[in-house]
Amino acid sequence: MLKKIIAALVALLAATAFAAVDANKATQAELEAVKGIGPAISAKIIDERKKGHFKDWNDLVVRVQGVGEKNAEKLSEGGLTVNGKAYSGVTPAATTSKAAPAATAAPAKPASSSPRVVEATKATAAKAASATVAAGKRVKEDAKEQKDAVKENVADAKTKRAEKKAEKEAKKAEKAEAKAAAASAAKK
C-alpha cells in the first residue's frame, strides 16, 4: 500500500513538472497556453523579461501590470512558475496537506504480514505524515511572508504611480497657467 502512495505522489509531481511554464524561459505561445494569460499579459511579461529575469513571484507581480496577488495565484494554478517555483501557498501547501491523510491511512492490516512489518509500516507512515505536516507549516509560513512582501511592493508601486500622475497633472497645470498668462498679455 505504501508503494502505491509513493507511486501516486511521484505521478502527481511528474504531471506538475511537465505542465510548468517558466515565466523567464517561455515563449509567447507557451505563456498564452497558461490559463489566464492572454496576448496582452504575455507581451507584458516578455517586455519586462527583456529588462532582466524575474527574481521571484514578488518581482513578477510588481513589474508586470495586470498581475496582482490573486491573479498570480490563479496563474500558478494554471501552470506558470518563476524560476521553477509555483506561487507559494498554492500548489506546495495543497499537495502536502492532501498527502498527509493518505499516508496515515496507508497501514491497513495486511492479511499475511507479521506484527513487526505492520508496526514498521505504521512508524514509517507516521514519520512521513509528521514530515509532511512540518513541511506544510514551513510552506505556509513562507507563503505568508511572500504574500506580505508582495502586498508591500504592490502598495509601493501604486504610490509611485500616483506620484507620477500627480507630477504630470502639476506640469499640465503649469502649462495651462503659462498659456493663460500669455493669452492675457496678448490681449493687453
ROKE-188169 format. One line per field, with one value per atom (N, C-alpha, C): x, y, z; residue in three letters. Coordinates in steps of 0.02 Angstrom, whole numbers, plus 50000, padded with zeros to 5 digits. Example, Ala and Ser with C-alpha at 12.3 -4.5 7.8 and 13.67 -1.06 7.14 Angstrom:
2
c1 = 50660,50615,50660,50642,50684,50645
c2 = 49716,49775,49835,49888,49947,50002
c3 = 50390,50390,50390,50354,50357,50394
resn = ala,ala,ala,ser,ser,ser
//
This chain:
188
c1 = 50041,50000,50043,50099,50144,50174,50189,50216,50166,50103,50051,50048,50054,50052,50112,50170,50231,50224,50199,50191,50142,50088,50040,50071,50111,50145,50195,50232,50280,50243,50188,50148,50122,50099,50073,50128,50187,50243,50265,50266,50286,50237,50173,50122,50130,50145,50154,50216,50269,50331,50323,50286,50277,50232,50186,50139,50167,50223,50250,50278,50263,50288,50324,50390,50429,50424,50408,50400,50465,50522,50586,50610,50579,50604,50552,50489,50435,50429,50408,50392,50323,50305,50239,50184,50192,50141,50135,50192,50191,50157,50171,50139,50064,50043,49972,49936,49973,49943,49923,49950,49932,49864,49820,49752,49757,49727,49727,49775,49818,49865,49844,49831,49814,49871,49860,49913,49941,49898,49921,49967,49947,49988,50053,50048,50109,50159,50133,50178,50210,50172,50200,50253,50241,50290,50355,50348,50408,50444,50407,50439,50478,50448,50482,50542,50534,50589,50650,50639,50695,50738,50706,50742,50783,50766,50801,50754,50782,50741,50706,50649,50612,50647,50659,50693,50647,50584,50535,50465,50414,50345,50333,50362,50354,50377,50435,50463,50415,50387,50341,50278,50250,50189,50200,50258,50272,50286,50323,50344,50292,50249,50200,50132,50112,50048,49992,49944,49889,49896,49954,49964,49969,49915,49915,49921,49909,49915,49865,49802,49751,49765,49783,49797,49859,49910,49970,49952,49907,49886,49852,49808,49773,49821,49868,49917,49961,49979,50019,49980,49916,49874,49868,49872,49868,49933,49987,50050,50108,50099,50153,50199,50264,50313,50361,50397,50451,50512,50563,50623,50606,50557,50538,50496,50475,50436,50366,50318,50249,50239,50186,50170,50158,50196,50193,50124,50105,50040,49988,50004,49956,49967,50014,50024,50060,50116,50150,50107,50073,50032,49974,49943,49886,49908,49965,49990,50008,50045,50067,50009,49961,49906,49861,49858,49818,49856,49923,49963,49964,49958,49964,49909,49845,49795,49804,49826,49835,49891,49944,50000,49980,49939,49919,49868,49831,49781,49810,49871,49902,49910,49934,49948,49886,49845,49790,49820,49785,49813,49821,49883,49893,49874,49848,49824,49880,49938,49989,50053,50053,50113,50121,50183,50197,50184,50175,50163,50221,50283,50340,50335,50315,50308,50253,50198,50143,50165,50200,50224,50275,50319,50369,50334,50283,50245,50210,50180,50146,50195,50254,50305,50328,50340,50361,50308,50246,50191,50184,50192,50187,50243,50305,50360,50347,50322,50308,50254,50203,50149,50173,50215,50239,50286,50327,50371,50330,50277,50234,50199,50177,50144,50194,50254,50306,50323,50329,50343,50286,50225,50166,50166,50186,50189,50241,50299,50353,50329,50296,50271,50221,50176,50127,50160,50211,50247,50282,50315,50348,50298,50241,50189,50164,50155,50132,50183,50247,50299,50301,50294,50297,50236,50178,50118,50123,50151,50160,50208,50262,50310,50277,50236,50202,50154,50116,50071,50108,50165,50205,50231,50256,50282,50227,50169,50112,50091,50089,50072,50124,50188,50240,50233,50218,50209,50150,50095,50037,50053,50092,50111,50154,50201,50244,50204,50156,50113,50073,50047,50007,50051,50113,50159,50174,50186,50199,50139,50080,50019,50011,50025,50020,50070,50131,50181,50158,50129,50104,50049,50003,49948,49974,50025,50055,50087,50122,50152,50099,50044,49989,49961,49952,49925,49972,50037,50086,50082,50078,50072,50009,49954,49890,49895,49927,49935,49979,50033,50077,50041,50000,49961,49911,49878,49828,49862,49921,49958,49979,50001,50020,49961,49903,49843,49821,49827,49808,49854,49919,49968,49956,49935,49923,49861,49812,49752,49766,49813,49829,49870
c2 = 49941,50000,50063,50061,50117,50131,50077,50085,50120,50106,50138,50213,50230,50301,50337,50307,50338,50345,50294,50297,50352,50361,50413,50482,50491,50555,50570,50520,50529,50548,50515,50531,50602,50623,50691,50742,50730,50775,50777,50720,50718,50757,50750,50787,50861,50881,50952,50978,50939,50962,50971,50927,50932,50991,51010,51063,51132,51136,51201,51240,51305,51352,51407,51413,51463,51531,51582,51650,51677,51652,51677,51643,51587,51548,51538,51546,51527,51576,51548,51590,51621,51667,51698,51646,51599,51547,51503,51486,51445,51483,51547,51587,51590,51599,51604,51537,51483,51417,51409,51452,51450,51483,51450,51476,51543,51595,51661,51710,51685,51730,51736,51798,51812,51848,51872,51906,51968,52006,52067,52052,52007,51990,51956,51911,51876,51927,51976,52027,52069,52085,52123,52083,52018,51975,51974,51965,51962,52029,52085,52151,52162,52145,52154,52106,52047,51997,52021,52061,52088,52135,52167,52212,52174,52111,52069,52014,51955,51899,51915,51883,51891,51851,51884,51850,51801,51820,51778,51803,51773,51793,51865,51885,51954,52003,51989,52031,52032,51975,51971,52013,52007,52043,52118,52140,52212,52239,52203,52229,52222,52172,52161,52187,52242,52271,52225,52213,52167,52100,52089,52027,52048,52037,52050,51986,51989,51929,51875,51895,51845,51815,51858,51834,51790,51807,51765,51696,51693,51628,51586,51619,51584,51561,51604,51586,51528,51529,51473,51408,51411,51352,51328,51375,51358,51330,51332,51302,51350,51415,51463,51459,51461,51462,51520,51539,51588,51554,51546,51509,51439,51408,51339,51333,51388,51385,51411,51375,51397,51453,51492,51545,51512,51532,51497,51502,51447,51444,51411,51398,51368,51294,51275,51205,51167,51191,51151,51137,51186,51176,51130,51138,51096,51023,51013,50945,50912,50948,50917,50905,50950,50940,50882,50869,50812,50747,50749,50689,50661,50703,50681,50631,50644,50594,50528,50530,50467,50427,50460,50424,50393,50426,50398,50343,50344,50292,50230,50233,50178,50113,50113,50049,50012,49990,49946,49878,49837,49772,49726,49711,49663,49593,49554,49487,49440,49442,49393,49422,49485,49516,49503,49501,49491,49556,49553,49614,49663,49640,49686,49727,49695,49729,49782,49763,49810,49870,49858,49912,49956,49926,49964,50007,49979,50017,50075,50063,50117,50172,50151,50200,50241,50208,50243,50292,50270,50313,50372,50360,50415,50465,50441,50486,50527,50494,50529,50582,50564,50611,50671,50659,50715,50759,50729,50768,50809,50780,50815,50873,50863,50917,50973,50955,51006,51045,51009,51043,51089,51066,51107,51171,51166,51226,51275,51247,51291,51325,51288,51316,51371,51360,51411,51473,51464,51522,51560,51524,51556,51592,51561,51591,51656,51656,51717,51772,51756,51806,51834,51789,51811,51854,51835,51874,51943,51946,52011,52055,52025,52063,52087,52044,52063,52122,52117,52172,52237,52234,52294,52323,52279,52303,52330,52298,52323,52392,52400,52465,52518,52500,52546,52565,52515,52529,52575,52564,52608,52679,52685,52752,52787,52751,52780,52802,52760,52778,52840,52845,52904,52966,52960,53017,53040,52993,53011,53046,53021,53051,53122,53132,53198,53246,53222,53263,53284,53238,53254,53306,53297,53345,53414,53416,53480,53515,53476,53505,53532,53495,53517,53583,53587,53648,53707,53696,53749,53772,53726,53744,53784,53762,53798,53868,53877,53944,53988,53958,53996,54017,53972,53986,54042,54038,54088,54155,54156,54218,54248,54206,54230,54258,54225,54249,54316,54322,54384,54441,54425,54476,54497,54451,54466,54512,54505,54546,54618,54628,54696,54730
c3 = 50000,50000,50000,50037,50040,49971,49934,49867,49822,49830,49789,49804,49868,49887,49858,49864,49837,49761,49728,49655,49637,49676,49661,49670,49723,49734,49678,49656,49602,49538,49525,49465,49468,49527,49535,49524,49553,49543,49471,49437,49366,49323,49337,49299,49309,49371,49385,49350,49349,49317,49242,49209,49137,49118,49162,49146,49161,49195,49216,49157,49157,49108,49146,49136,49174,49140,49179,49153,49125,49148,49125,49061,49041,48984,48929,48945,48898,48840,48783,48725,48736,48692,48699,48692,48647,48637,48699,48729,48790,48848,48852,48905,48894,48832,48817,48827,48830,48842,48915,48959,49030,49038,49074,49085,49122,49093,49124,49091,49046,49012,48939,48920,48851,48817,48756,48719,48755,48788,48821,48879,48923,48982,48960,48910,48888,48858,48821,48793,48848,48900,48956,48992,49001,49035,48994,48929,48886,48885,48881,48882,48947,49002,49067,49074,49046,49050,49011,48958,48919,48962,49011,49056,49108,49117,49166,49189,49203,49225,49291,49301,49363,49418,49475,49530,49564,49572,49606,49588,49618,49603,49623,49677,49700,49646,49617,49564,49504,49485,49429,49443,49503,49520,49518,49541,49543,49473,49433,49368,49313,49315,49262,49284,49253,49270,49247,49290,49274,49309,49340,49379,49452,49488,49560,49598,49664,49706,49685,49677,49660,49591,49544,49477,49477,49517,49521,49547,49595,49622,49567,49529,49475,49420,49403,49351,49373,49437,49464,49461,49478,49474,49402,49355,49284,49256,49296,49274,49266,49280,49273,49334,49321,49375,49364,49416,49410,49439,49397,49417,49442,49411,49428,49490,49520,49582,49571,49600,49597,49647,49638,49685,49753,49803,49867,49899,49929,49961,49917,49853,49807,49801,49760,49744,49800,49828,49878,49939,49965,50026,50011,49953,49936,49928,49896,49886,49951,49995,50057,50104,50106,50152,50130,50066,50043,50052,50051,50056,50127,50177,50247,50266,50252,50271,50236,50173,50137,50168,50191,50220,50287,50326,50390,50382,50327,50316,50285,50260,50223,50261,50323,50354,50379,50333,50350,50365,50403,50423,50363,50345,50291,50314,50269,50286,50308,50274,50288,50318,50339,50366,50440,50462,50533,50571,50636,50676,50670,50663,50657,50592,50539,50475,50479,50512,50520,50562,50617,50659,50622,50584,50546,50493,50461,50412,50444,50503,50539,50559,50583,50604,50544,50488,50428,50405,50405,50384,50432,50497,50546,50536,50523,50510,50447,50395,50333,50343,50381,50394,50434,50486,50526,50485,50442,50399,50350,50325,50278,50312,50373,50410,50424,50445,50458,50395,50339,50276,50257,50269,50254,50295,50358,50401,50375,50356,50330,50266,50223,50160,50175,50222,50239,50267,50310,50337,50282,50237,50180,50136,50126,50084,50115,50181,50214,50207,50217,50209,50139,50089,50020,50004,50028,50015,50046,50107,50139,50099,50074,50033,49969,49938,49877,49891,49946,49963,49972,50007,50018,49953,49908,49844,49799,49801,49761,49787,49853,49881,49861,49863,49842,49769,49727,49655,49644,49680,49673,49694,49748,49772,49720,49690,49638,49578,49558,49501,49517,49578,49598,49598,49621,49622,49550,49505,49435,49404,49419,49393,49420,49484,49514,49482,49468,49435,49366,49328,49261,49264,49312,49318,49339,49381,49402,49342,49299,49239,49192,49185,49143,49168,49234,49264,49253,49259,49247,49175,49128,49057,49044,49075,49065,49093,49151,49180,49136,49110,49066,49003,48976,48916,48929,48987,49006,49016,49046,49057,48990,48944,48878,48840,48846,48813,48843,48908,48943,48923,48917,48898,48826,48784,48713,48705,48748,48744,48765,48809,48834,48784
resn = met,met,met,leu,leu,leu,lys,lys,lys,lys,lys,lys,ile,ile,ile,ile,ile,ile,ala,ala,ala,ala,ala,ala,leu,leu,leu,val,val,val,ala,ala,ala,leu,leu,leu,leu,leu,leu,ala,ala,ala,ala,ala,ala,thr,thr,thr,ala,ala,ala,phe,phe,phe,ala,ala,ala,ala,ala,ala,val,val,val,asp,asp,asp,ala,ala,ala,asn,asn,asn,lys,lys,lys,ala,ala,ala,thr,thr,thr,gln,gln,gln,ala,ala,ala,glu,glu,glu,leu,leu,leu,glu,glu,glu,ala,ala,ala,val,val,val,lys,lys,lys,gly,gly,gly,ile,ile,ile,gly,gly,gly,pro,pro,pro,ala,ala,ala,ile,ile,ile,ser,ser,ser,ala,ala,ala,lys,lys,lys,ile,ile,ile,ile,ile,ile,asp,asp,asp,glu,glu,glu,arg,arg,arg,lys,lys,lys,lys,lys,lys,gly,gly,gly,his,his,his,phe,phe,phe,lys,lys,lys,asp,asp,asp,trp,trp,trp,asn,asn,asn,asp,asp,asp,leu,leu,leu,val,val,val,val,val,val,arg,arg,arg,val,val,val,gln,gln,gln,gly,gly,gly,val,val,val,gly,gly,gly,glu,glu,glu,lys,lys,lys,asn,asn,asn,ala,ala,ala,glu,glu,glu,lys,lys,lys,leu,leu,leu,ser,ser,ser,glu,glu,glu,gly,gly,gly,gly,gly,gly,leu,leu,leu,thr,thr,thr,val,val,val,asn,asn,asn,gly,gly,gly,lys,lys,lys,ala,ala,ala,tyr,tyr,tyr,ser,ser,ser,gly,gly,gly,val,val,val,thr,thr,thr,pro,pro,pro,ala,ala,ala,ala,ala,ala,thr,thr,thr,thr,thr,thr,ser,ser,ser,lys,lys,lys,ala,ala,ala,ala,ala,ala,pro,pro,pro,ala,ala,ala,ala,ala,ala,thr,thr,thr,ala,ala,ala,ala,ala,ala,pro,pro,pro,ala,ala,ala,lys,lys,lys,pro,pro,pro,ala,ala,ala,ser,ser,ser,ser,ser,ser,ser,ser,ser,pro,pro,pro,arg,arg,arg,val,val,val,val,val,val,glu,glu,glu,ala,ala,ala,thr,thr,thr,lys,lys,lys,ala,ala,ala,thr,thr,thr,ala,ala,ala,ala,ala,ala,lys,lys,lys,ala,ala,ala,ala,ala,ala,ser,ser,ser,ala,ala,ala,thr,thr,thr,val,val,val,ala,ala,ala,ala,ala,ala,gly,gly,gly,lys,lys,lys,arg,arg,arg,val,val,val,lys,lys,lys,glu,glu,glu,asp,asp,asp,ala,ala,ala,lys,lys,lys,glu,glu,glu,gln,gln,gln,lys,lys,lys,asp,asp,asp,ala,ala,ala,val,val,val,lys,lys,lys,glu,glu,glu,asn,asn,asn,val,val,val,ala,ala,ala,asp,asp,asp,ala,ala,ala,lys,lys,lys,thr,thr,thr,lys,lys,lys,arg,arg,arg,ala,ala,ala,glu,glu,glu,lys,lys,lys,lys,lys,lys,ala,ala,ala,glu,glu,glu,lys,lys,lys,glu,glu,glu,ala,ala,ala,lys,lys,lys,lys,lys,lys,ala,ala,ala,glu,glu,glu,lys,lys,lys,ala,ala,ala,glu,glu,glu,ala,ala,ala,lys,lys,lys,ala,ala,ala,ala,ala,ala,ala,ala,ala,ala,ala,ala,ser,ser,ser,ala,ala,ala,ala,ala,ala,lys,lys,lys,lys,lys,lys
//
